[in-house]
Amino acid sequence: MNEKAMVLFSGGVDSTTCLGLAIERFGREHVIPLSIVYGQKHHKEVEAARKILEYYGIQGMELDLTPIFAYSDCSLLSHSHSEIPEESYASQLEKQNGAPVTTYVPFRNGLFLASAASMALSLGCSAIYYGAHRDDTAGAAYPDCSEAFLKSMNDAVYEGSGKALRIEAPFISCNKAQVVKEGLRLKVPYELTWSCYEGGDTPCGRCGTCLDRQKAFAENGVPDPALACSI
């Protein structure tokens, strides 16, 4: 019997690469992408996710967890009064003495993975894929992208599912340039992805995630296709 996998899918570089890898490993008909709305300031990633699913010919699922984050002042959230920093993650971490950056949504991946676990079990999946990676700053900037977090969550989900479900983060030991390299091999439609924290017609090119992905593409010797396309 073929295994099925659920993929946490935002429409950004990492999750789209993860989706492409899951499709290669499990087959398109055995992959269920799950996109989660959490009260972010714009819906560009959601729009991008829908276009990418259309590209792959896959029907995805959507879940709204907005109320859970109502008490957070994370700068990514629509109710927040905090400004999105226009500098690299390294610069942000230096200013905050290693504390999570202001774009860290409290325990977001934990909530996403727990929600996905319940849905994945009901849909007969044996794996959940998510695109966490570890580059120079990700582990400190986003603690729910660390290897320790992955191990703890996987142990909990595996035991809590009666050992029927596991969590996989295939890029957990990779930097973003390595993620992009794998995506180029998989011919991931990066021109359809959206990573920018702002919701403009084109990426701002100044926020941490824009700078992060530009550097990753540059290290692979190719331009960031998002700079030439708009969603």
Backbone as CSV, one residue per row, in Angstrom:
resi,resn,N_x,N_y,N_z,CA_x,CA_y,CA_z,C_x,C_y,C_z
1,MET,0.844,-1.192,0.000,0.000,0.000,0.000,0.883,1.247,0.000
2,ASN,0.574,2.200,-0.863,1.348,3.429,-0.936,1.107,4.311,0.284
3,GLU,2.175,4.918,0.777,2.058,5.851,1.878,1.504,7.183,1.375
4,LYS,0.848,7.895,2.283,0.390,9.247,1.992,1.083,10.219,2.938
5,ALA,1.311,11.434,2.438,1.978,12.447,3.253,1.198,13.747,3.201
6,MET,1.109,14.410,4.343,0.563,15.767,4.404,1.748,16.729,4.455
7,VAL,1.659,17.816,3.694,2.738,18.798,3.639,2.220,20.137,4.135
8,LEU,2.875,20.701,5.170,2.557,22.065,5.579,3.036,22.992,4.476
9,PHE,2.108,23.727,3.883,2.402,24.411,2.623,1.933,25.853,2.663
10,SER,2.908,26.777,2.656,2.578,28.199,2.754,2.637,28.930,1.427
11,GLY,3.316,28.353,0.439,3.510,29.055,-0.818,4.850,29.759,-0.903
12,GLY,5.689,29.600,0.141,7.022,30.174,0.130,8.052,29.200,-0.428
13,VAL,9.307,29.619,-0.442,10.384,28.809,-1.020,10.521,27.465,-0.323
14,ASP,10.615,27.465,1.002,10.912,26.239,1.738,9.780,25.217,1.628
15,SER,8.559,25.667,1.852,7.438,24.720,1.834,7.147,24.223,0.417
16,THR,7.397,25.070,-0.588,7.171,24.629,-1.966,8.223,23.612,-2.383
17,THR,9.450,23.810,-1.937,10.492,22.811,-2.194,10.146,21.508,-1.493
18,CYS,9.639,21.621,-0.279,9.221,20.442,0.483,8.087,19.713,-0.241
19,LEU,7.165,20.481,-0.795,6.058,19.893,-1.558,6.597,19.154,-2.781
20,GLY,7.512,19.788,-3.506,8.085,19.140,-4.679,8.786,17.845,-4.333
21,LEU,9.498,17.826,-3.204,10.189,16.621,-2.766,9.199,15.532,-2.374
22,ALA,8.123,15.908,-1.665,7.111,14.929,-1.270,6.427,14.321,-2.491
23,ILE,6.175,15.150,-3.496,5.568,14.641,-4.730,6.496,13.621,-5.396
24,GLU,7.800,13.935,-5.413,8.766,12.996,-6.001,8.789,11.680,-5.224
25,ARG,8.716,11.752,-3.900,8.857,10.556,-3.071,7.581,9.721,-2.988
26,PHE,6.436,10.389,-2.906,5.181,9.677,-2.656,4.263,9.581,-3.877
27,GLY,4.482,10.449,-4.864,3.567,10.521,-5.994,2.501,11.574,-5.736
28,ARG,2.183,12.328,-6.759,1.263,13.453,-6.610,-0.064,13.061,-5.979
29,GLU,-0.572,11.901,-6.332,-1.880,11.477,-5.840,-1.864,11.082,-4.368
30,HIS,-0.672,10.990,-3.783,-0.549,10.584,-2.376,-0.065,11.720,-1.483
31,VAL,-0.139,12.944,-1.973,0.317,14.109,-1.215,-0.854,15.053,-0.953
32,ILE,-0.995,15.479,0.299,-2.072,16.399,0.691,-1.439,17.676,1.248
33,PRO,-1.444,18.767,0.490,-0.912,20.032,1.000,-1.917,20.697,1.944
34,LEU,-1.421,21.204,3.060,-2.260,21.901,4.029,-1.726,23.325,4.216
35,SER,-2.542,24.311,3.857,-2.180,25.718,4.032,-2.939,26.275,5.228
36,ILE,-2.239,27.004,6.090,-2.844,27.495,7.330,-2.798,29.012,7.386
37,VAL,-3.949,29.607,7.599,-4.062,31.049,7.810,-3.944,31.302,9.302
38,TYR,-3.160,32.311,9.687,-2.956,32.552,11.117,-3.108,34.021,11.490
39,GLY,-3.758,34.798,10.622,-3.982,36.210,10.916,-2.891,37.114,10.399
40,GLN,-2.145,36.662,9.383,-1.059,37.457,8.838,-1.583,38.727,8.155
41,LYS,-0.674,39.687,7.970,-1.063,41.000,7.473,-1.521,40.989,6.018
42,HIS,-1.124,40.006,5.279,-1.544,39.934,3.874,-1.766,38.472,3.498
43,HIS,-2.336,38.263,2.325,-2.653,36.900,1.881,-1.908,36.541,0.602
44,LYS,-0.771,37.181,0.373,-0.009,36.904,-0.836,0.493,35.466,-0.881
45,GLU,0.916,34.931,0.278,1.361,33.543,0.294,0.214,32.585,0.004
46,VAL,-0.969,32.899,0.522,-2.136,32.046,0.260,-2.457,32.050,-1.233
47,GLU,-2.394,33.225,-1.854,-2.633,33.328,-3.292,-1.567,32.544,-4.052
48,ALA,-0.305,32.678,-3.612,0.781,31.944,-4.258,0.568,30.438,-4.125
49,ALA,0.164,29.996,-2.934,-0.054,28.567,-2.697,-1.098,28.005,-3.658
50,ARG,-2.154,28.745,-3.872,-3.208,28.273,-4.777,-2.701,28.156,-6.210
51,LYS,-1.864,29.102,-6.628,-1.303,29.045,-7.982,-0.345,27.872,-8.131
52,ILE,0.414,27.588,-7.081,1.356,26.469,-7.128,0.613,25.136,-7.165
53,LEU,-0.461,25.024,-6.392,-1.260,23.802,-6.419,-1.874,23.586,-7.796
54,GLU,-2.277,24.678,-8.418,-2.808,24.581,-9.788,-1.717,24.099,-10.745
55,TYR,-0.515,24.602,-10.556,0.631,24.182,-11.379,0.853,22.674,-11.269
56,TYR,0.812,22.164,-10.030,1.043,20.744,-9.812,-0.197,19.882,-10.055
57,GLY,-1.345,20.503,-10.195,-2.574,19.748,-10.388,-3.011,18.993,-9.153
58,ILE,-2.816,19.618,-7.985,-3.164,18.990,-6.706,-4.195,19.851,-5.981
59,GLN,-5.147,19.199,-5.341,-6.105,19.917,-4.514,-5.579,19.962,-3.083
60,GLY,-5.495,21.157,-2.518,-5.010,21.304,-1.158,-6.128,21.523,-0.161
61,MET,-5.752,21.664,1.096,-6.693,21.947,2.166,-6.247,23.234,2.858
62,GLU,-7.206,23.951,3.456,-6.893,25.174,4.190,-7.506,25.124,5.582
63,LEU,-6.798,25.723,6.545,-7.239,25.748,7.935,-6.967,27.137,8.495
64,ASP,-7.895,27.677,9.275,-7.752,29.010,9.849,-7.522,28.900,11.356
65,LEU,-6.332,29.300,11.796,-5.996,29.279,13.222,-5.825,30.693,13.779
66,THR,-6.395,31.668,13.101,-6.223,33.076,13.478,-6.521,33.362,14.948
67,PRO,-7.621,32.877,15.527,-7.941,33.242,16.911,-6.862,32.874,17.922
68,ILE,-6.091,31.836,17.652,-5.088,31.378,18.610,-3.987,32.422,18.811
69,PHE,-3.729,33.227,17.784,-2.634,34.189,17.853,-3.105,35.601,18.176
70,ALA,-4.322,35.725,18.670,-4.904,37.041,18.943,-4.138,37.827,20.003
71,TYR,-3.387,37.153,20.842,-2.714,37.817,21.958,-1.247,38.140,21.659
72,SER,-0.803,37.793,20.489,0.584,38.027,20.118,0.746,39.382,19.435
73,ASP,1.888,40.031,19.685,2.206,41.282,19.000,3.260,41.051,17.920
74,CYS,3.357,39.834,17.440,4.290,39.528,16.352,4.038,40.465,15.179
75,SER,5.085,40.990,14.593,4.947,41.999,13.547,4.317,41.475,12.262
76,LEU,4.191,40.154,12.121,3.559,39.598,10.928,2.037,39.610,10.993
77,LEU,1.482,39.816,12.184,0.039,39.672,12.374,-0.717,40.961,12.079
78,SER,-1.923,40.818,11.569,-2.689,41.978,11.103,-3.051,42.946,12.215
79,HIS,-3.186,42.459,13.454,-3.574,43.342,14.559,-2.368,43.960,15.259
80,SER,-1.165,43.583,14.856,0.034,44.054,15.532,0.356,45.504,15.162
81,HIS,0.917,46.220,16.140,1.376,47.589,15.897,2.889,47.628,15.660
82,SER,3.531,46.473,15.667,4.976,46.402,15.456,5.305,46.471,13.968
83,GLU,6.394,47.158,13.659,6.845,47.264,12.277,7.677,46.042,11.898
84,ILE,7.554,45.621,10.653,8.377,44.525,10.156,9.790,45.045,9.908
85,PRO,10.801,44.453,10.528,12.172,44.943,10.367,12.641,44.834,8.916
86,GLU,13.379,45.833,8.480,13.945,45.835,7.135,15.449,45.633,7.235
87,GLU,15.817,44.440,7.697,17.224,44.081,7.834,17.336,42.567,7.937
88,SER,18.535,42.077,7.813,18.759,40.638,7.832,18.461,40.053,9.206
89,TYR,18.239,38.734,9.241,18.008,38.058,10.514,19.232,38.188,11.421
90,ALA,20.424,38.125,10.829,21.641,38.238,11.629,21.696,39.572,12.360
91,SER,21.331,40.645,11.677,21.328,41.969,12.301,20.278,42.050,13.402
92,GLN,19.126,41.465,13.157,18.060,41.481,14.156,18.469,40.720,15.411
93,LEU,19.081,39.556,15.225,19.494,38.742,16.362,20.571,39.437,17.182
94,GLU,21.448,40.139,16.493,22.513,40.852,17.197,21.933,41.933,18.111
95,LYS,20.895,42.628,17.621,20.264,43.682,18.407,19.491,43.115,19.592
96,GLN,18.956,41.899,19.424,18.103,41.314,20.451,18.841,40.297,21.319
97,ASN,20.157,40.300,21.230,20.984,39.402,22.047,20.586,37.941,21.909
98,GLY,20.247,37.529,20.671,19.940,36.127,20.412,18.513,35.714,20.668
99,ALA,17.658,36.623,21.138,16.240,36.289,21.349,15.552,36.128,19.993
100,PRO,14.434,35.404,19.934,13.727,35.254,18.660,13.401,36.607,18.035
101,VAL,13.416,36.659,16.713,13.139,37.907,16.005,11.664,38.279,16.140
102,THR,11.334,39.544,15.830,9.954,40.011,16.007,8.987,39.386,15.012
103,THR,9.516,38.704,14.001,8.647,37.997,13.054,8.390,36.549,13.482
104,TYR,8.856,36.187,14.672,8.574,34.855,15.220,7.152,34.832,15.775
105,VAL,6.298,33.987,15.204,4.923,33.817,15.681,4.959,32.732,16.759
106,PRO,4.531,33.031,17.987,4.738,32.129,19.122,4.252,30.690,18.882
107,PHE,5.202,29.775,18.869,4.948,28.333,18.743,4.107,27.999,17.513
108,ARG,4.258,28.785,16.457,3.453,28.570,15.256,3.617,27.170,14.682
109,ASN,4.857,26.737,14.507,5.055,25.413,13.928,4.517,24.310,14.821
110,GLY,4.589,24.527,16.135,4.023,23.536,17.049,2.529,23.374,16.853
111,LEU,1.832,24.493,16.751,0.390,24.464,16.526,0.060,23.901,15.153
112,PHE,0.825,24.315,14.151,0.584,23.823,12.795,0.758,22.307,12.733
113,LEU,1.828,21.818,13.327,2.107,20.386,13.269,1.098,19.568,14.075
114,ALA,0.679,20.097,15.222,-0.322,19.388,16.024,-1.655,19.311,15.286
115,SER,-2.050,20.427,14.667,-3.295,20.437,13.896,-3.196,19.492,12.708
116,ALA,-2.042,19.553,12.023,-1.840,18.682,10.863,-1.855,17.216,11.268
117,ALA,-1.341,16.910,12.467,-1.308,15.521,12.916,-2.710,14.937,13.022
118,SER,-3.622,15.701,13.595,-4.996,15.219,13.727,-5.631,14.990,12.361
119,MET,-5.443,15.959,11.461,-6.018,15.839,10.121,-5.357,14.711,9.332
120,ALA,-4.026,14.619,9.440,-3.293,13.596,8.693,-3.710,12.189,9.109
121,LEU,-3.899,11.989,10.417,-4.343,10.676,10.889,-5.722,10.321,10.330
122,SER,-6.607,11.305,10.335,-7.968,11.079,9.835,-7.981,10.766,8.350
123,LEU,-6.959,11.271,7.630,-6.897,11.085,6.178,-5.985,9.929,5.775
124,GLY,-5.505,9.185,6.756,-4.713,7.994,6.461,-3.272,8.255,6.063
125,CYS,-2.727,9.404,6.466,-1.327,9.717,6.160,-0.399,9.051,7.182
126,SER,0.805,8.770,6.749,1.799,8.210,7.668,2.930,9.196,7.932
127,ALA,2.930,10.351,7.243,3.998,11.330,7.427,3.461,12.743,7.256
128,ILE,4.071,13.659,7.994,3.847,15.096,7.822,5.185,15.702,7.432
129,TYR,5.201,16.453,6.354,6.416,17.121,5.906,6.306,18.611,6.201
130,TYR,7.401,19.188,6.716,7.443,20.653,6.808,8.840,21.141,6.495
131,GLY,8.920,22.355,5.957,10.143,22.821,5.321,11.112,23.574,6.199
132,ALA,11.169,23.288,7.482,12.135,23.969,8.350,13.552,23.691,7.867
133,HIS,14.399,24.717,7.938,15.797,24.544,7.581,16.657,25.252,8.627
134,ARG,17.929,24.927,8.608,18.842,25.542,9.565,19.980,26.223,8.805
135,ASP,19.891,27.533,8.659,21.005,28.259,8.073,21.769,28.960,9.197
136,ASP,22.458,30.001,8.900,23.320,30.625,9.910,22.556,31.139,11.122
137,THR,21.277,31.514,10.939,20.561,32.151,12.047,19.225,31.498,12.362
138,ALA,18.731,30.597,11.533,17.343,30.146,11.676,17.055,29.511,13.030
139,GLY,18.013,28.724,13.548,17.745,28.052,14.809,17.492,29.000,15.961
140,ALA,18.190,30.147,15.955,17.995,31.135,17.010,16.837,32.068,16.703
141,ALA,16.702,32.442,15.429,15.629,33.360,15.038,14.269,32.711,15.234
142,TYR,14.173,31.442,14.865,12.917,30.701,14.948,13.164,29.381,15.678
143,PRO,12.981,29.345,16.992,13.286,28.130,17.753,12.460,26.919,17.340
144,ASP,11.308,27.133,16.694,10.501,25.995,16.243,10.938,25.505,14.860
145,CYS,12.162,25.892,14.466,12.785,25.329,13.265,14.036,24.527,13.625
146,SER,14.263,24.316,14.898,15.492,23.645,15.334,15.346,22.126,15.288
147,GLU,16.490,21.457,15.281,16.483,19.991,15.297,15.927,19.462,16.609
148,ALA,16.204,20.151,17.713,15.677,19.714,19.009,14.152,19.785,19.019
149,PHE,13.602,20.857,18.450,12.149,20.989,18.368,11.560,19.872,17.512
150,LEU,12.167,19.632,16.347,11.672,18.573,15.460,11.647,17.231,16.172
151,LYS,12.732,16.898,16.874,12.784,15.607,17.561,11.679,15.503,18.613
152,SER,11.495,16.566,19.393,10.475,16.541,20.438,9.072,16.413,19.858
153,MET,8.786,17.188,18.827,7.458,17.124,18.207,7.227,15.777,17.534
154,ASN,8.251,15.260,16.875,8.102,13.970,16.220,7.842,12.871,17.244
155,ASP,8.582,12.911,18.353,8.367,11.911,19.408,6.932,11.977,19.932
156,ALA,6.442,13.205,20.152,5.093,13.369,20.692,4.034,12.877,19.706
157,VAL,4.184,13.264,18.442,3.207,12.857,17.426,3.265,11.352,17.184
158,TYR,4.461,10.799,17.145,4.616,9.364,16.909,3.957,8.550,18.023
159,GLU,4.221,8.940,19.267,3.617,8.231,20.390,2.113,8.510,20.473
160,GLY,1.737,9.777,20.265,0.333,10.155,20.380,-0.556,9.623,19.277
161,SER,0.061,9.173,18.193,-0.706,8.599,17.083,-0.692,7.076,17.112
162,GLY,-0.200,6.518,18.215,-0.079,5.058,18.257,0.990,4.555,17.318
163,LYS,2.028,5.389,17.123,3.171,5.068,16.254,2.756,4.908,14.792
164,ALA,1.713,5.639,14.424,1.211,5.559,13.048,1.637,6.744,12.189
165,LEU,2.166,7.792,12.820,2.442,9.033,12.089,3.780,9.619,12.544
166,ARG,4.543,10.107,11.591,5.835,10.723,11.891,5.918,12.100,11.247
167,ILE,6.802,12.922,11.781,7.077,14.232,11.209,8.452,14.196,10.546
168,GLU,8.529,14.705,9.338,9.803,14.770,8.640,10.078,16.200,8.203
169,ALA,11.287,16.653,8.444,11.750,17.954,7.963,13.008,17.680,7.154
170,PRO,12.869,17.401,5.877,14.011,16.927,5.083,15.150,17.919,4.938
171,PHE,14.892,19.205,5.256,15.934,20.225,5.095,16.445,20.752,6.434
172,ILE,16.168,20.033,7.517,16.467,20.546,8.855,17.957,20.802,9.063
173,SER,18.818,20.084,8.361,20.258,20.279,8.506,20.856,21.085,7.354
174,CYS,19.982,21.652,6.512,20.431,22.408,5.337,20.314,23.910,5.565
175,ASN,21.145,24.690,4.862,20.891,26.117,4.820,19.966,26.420,3.642
176,LYS,19.545,27.656,3.523,18.537,27.970,2.507,19.083,27.803,1.082
177,ALA,20.371,28.066,0.906,20.956,27.866,-0.417,20.866,26.398,-0.835
178,GLN,21.039,25.489,0.106,20.917,24.065,-0.192,19.470,23.680,-0.488
179,VAL,18.530,24.343,0.194,17.112,24.109,-0.097,16.813,24.521,-1.527
180,VAL,17.283,25.695,-1.919,17.056,26.184,-3.286,17.729,25.264,-4.301
181,LYS,18.922,24.795,-3.990,19.616,23.874,-4.897,18.779,22.627,-5.158
182,GLU,18.181,22.088,-4.097,17.320,20.912,-4.258,16.071,21.260,-5.064
183,GLY,15.517,22.445,-4.818,14.342,22.869,-5.562,14.628,23.057,-7.043
184,LEU,15.807,23.548,-7.368,16.184,23.697,-8.776,16.282,22.324,-9.444
185,ARG,16.801,21.357,-8.698,16.843,19.992,-9.232,15.445,19.455,-9.492
186,LEU,14.532,19.770,-8.576,13.148,19.297,-8.680,12.315,20.130,-9.662
187,LYS,12.920,21.214,-10.187,12.211,22.136,-11.089,10.976,22.740,-10.408
188,VAL,11.155,23.136,-9.153,10.100,23.797,-8.397,9.779,25.148,-9.054
189,PRO,8.497,25.502,-9.193,8.124,26.767,-9.835,8.329,27.966,-8.905
190,TYR,9.584,28.313,-8.680,9.894,29.394,-7.740,9.328,30.739,-8.181
191,GLU,9.064,30.876,-9.482,8.478,32.131,-9.960,7.071,32.361,-9.415
192,LEU,6.441,31.299,-8.915,5.090,31.409,-8.350,5.099,31.601,-6.838
193,THR,6.255,31.419,-6.206,6.310,31.491,-4.742,6.311,32.932,-4.249
194,TRP,5.927,33.089,-2.982,5.950,34.403,-2.335,6.514,34.244,-0.929
195,SER,7.528,35.038,-0.605,8.155,34.970,0.708,8.085,36.282,1.471
196,CYS,7.977,37.395,0.778,8.066,38.726,1.377,7.030,38.912,2.483
197,TYR,7.471,39.559,3.582,6.566,39.820,4.694,5.593,40.958,4.404
198,GLU,5.889,41.744,3.391,4.982,42.811,2.990,4.024,42.280,1.927
199,GLY,2.919,42.972,1.725,1.905,42.479,0.793,1.790,43.300,-0.476
200,GLY,2.891,43.859,-0.938,2.856,44.687,-2.136,2.706,43.880,-3.416
201,ASP,2.712,44.584,-4.525,2.596,43.913,-5.822,3.857,43.127,-6.147
202,THR,4.992,43.590,-5.663,6.263,42.896,-5.834,6.962,42.822,-4.473
203,PRO,7.892,41.877,-4.306,8.603,41.765,-3.028,9.342,43.054,-2.676
204,CYS,9.385,43.375,-1.386,10.011,44.630,-0.953,11.519,44.607,-1.128
205,GLY,12.127,43.407,-1.012,13.565,43.281,-1.163,14.357,43.739,0.049
206,ARG,13.678,44.111,1.138,14.355,44.675,2.303,14.118,43.896,3.594
207,CYS,13.034,43.158,3.691,12.745,42.415,4.920,13.664,41.195,5.022
208,GLY,13.719,40.595,6.203,14.635,39.487,6.436,14.453,38.332,5.473
209,THR,13.208,37.986,5.172,12.982,36.827,4.315,13.314,37.126,2.857
210,CYS,13.106,38.366,2.410,13.520,38.750,1.061,15.040,38.661,0.929
211,LEU,15.753,39.209,1.916,17.212,39.179,1.885,17.724,37.747,1.951
212,ASP,17.063,36.920,2.753,17.440,35.528,2.931,17.333,34.757,1.619
213,ARG,16.210,34.912,0.921,16.023,34.141,-0.312,16.880,34.681,-1.456
214,GLN,17.084,36.000,-1.518,17.951,36.557,-2.556,19.361,35.990,-2.441
215,LYS,19.850,35.921,-1.214,21.184,35.363,-0.963,21.247,33.893,-1.366
216,ALA,20.185,33.139,-1.068,20.154,31.712,-1.389,20.190,31.478,-2.896
217,PHE,19.434,32.260,-3.647,19.464,32.113,-5.107,20.812,32.547,-5.662
218,ALA,21.355,33.638,-5.130,22.657,34.128,-5.602,23.739,33.079,-5.396
219,GLU,23.690,32.369,-4.265,24.693,31.339,-3.987,24.564,30.148,-4.931
220,ASN,23.413,30.044,-5.592,23.224,29.004,-6.600,23.456,29.527,-8.015
221,GLY,23.885,30.777,-8.108,24.229,31.340,-9.405,23.049,31.672,-10.286
222,VAL,21.870,31.851,-9.680,20.680,32.205,-10.452,19.976,33.382,-9.782
223,PRO,19.300,34.234,-10.554,18.561,35.341,-9.942,17.292,34.851,-9.268
224,ASP,16.847,35.579,-8.281,15.582,35.252,-7.608,14.440,35.558,-8.566
225,PRO,13.686,34.541,-9.008,12.601,34.788,-9.964,11.481,35.656,-9.427
226,ALA,11.387,35.777,-8.102,10.333,36.604,-7.516,10.555,38.079,-7.825
227,LEU,11.790,38.450,-8.116,12.077,39.862,-8.402,11.618,40.252,-9.800
228,ALA,11.375,39.248,-10.640,10.930,39.527,-12.000,9.461,39.237,-12.213
229,CYS,8.822,38.622,-11.204,7.412,38.235,-11.330,6.631,38.772,-10.145
230,SER,5.351,38.968,-10.312,4.470,39.339,-9.197,3.296,38.399,-9.187
231,ILE,2.742,38.141,-7.996,1.622,37.216,-7.843,0.303,37.979,-8.007
